């Protein structure tokens, strides 16, 4: 459901709409670049996202046993 380029606001709206849970949210900065890392629980698996000003650039699916 998450797609490359989605904005942080679009992600948060989708989470609220579907009743998912944010397990972890962390902002990072390195060499002037700022991004947010999110781990989201979606019913039976997790999703890890990295989002910057241009939108989602990393999506990883995480099984429940790995969380």
N, C-alpha and C positions, 0 to 999 in steps of 0.2 A: 504494500500500500504506500509506503514512503518511496519517494522518487528523488533522483539527483536534482539539485537545484531548488528544492522546496525551501521556503523561508522558515525561520524559527516560528513565526506567527502561524503559518499554515500547519506546522507540525503540532504546535500546542492546541490549535483548534481541532485537529483530527484526534488527538489524545482525549480531549474533553468529550467530543462527540461520540467516541466509541467506548468510553469508560475505562480506558487503559490507565496504567499507573506508571509514573516516572519513578524509577528506583534510584537513579543517581543523575545529578546534573552538576557539571563542573565547567567553569570558564578557565581557559588557559591563554597564556600569552608567551610568545617566544619570538625574538628578533623583530618585534613590532607587529607581528601577526597575532590576531585575537580570534579564538574559536571556542565553541561550546561543545562539550561531549555530553550526550544523553544516553542513558540506558532505560529502555521502556519495556514494561511487561505487557504482552498481548495475549492474554488467555492461557496459552500453553507454551510460549517461548518468549525470549527477550530479543530486543533489537537495539543495537548500539549505533548511534549516529554521531557524526562530526559535522558541525554546521558553522559556517563563517558568514561574512557579509553577503557573499554571493549565493548562499544557500547550502543545502546538503551536498557534501562531497565524498562522504564515506558512509556506507551502510553495511552492517554485519549482523547476521542472524545468530542468536545465541540460544542453545537448548537450555531447558530449565535446570538440568543437572550441572551446568557450567556457571550458574549464577551464584 
